[in-house]
Amino acid sequence: MARILFALLVTFQVLDVATTSYGLSVSGIYEGNPAIAWCQHALGVWWWLPKLGVVLLAARFLGRSAWPLAVVAGITCVFALNNLLWLAVA
């Protein structure tokens, strides 16, 4: 079960990064998370590397139990869906 949840977490993270990157190219859409906005400013196209670190930490520390991975994957799914909603109305 943990492997499936981790795969979902990775999938939702990739979707979040892809939709964020695309959304930032659309006029009027900006990053709402100040920490990620700072990463985008400081790291340029590599802004997603801290998100990769989060996924790796999740694999290391949350991978032993299914419910924490389910929570983190669910939250990431909500972020990705939010991005898709913003793109739909842009």
Secondary structure, DSSP 8 states (H G I E B T S, - for coil): -HHHHHHHHHHHHHHHHHHHHHHHTSTT-----HHHHHHHHHHGGGTTHHHHHHHHHIIIIITT-HHHHHHHHHHHHHHHHHHHHHHHH-
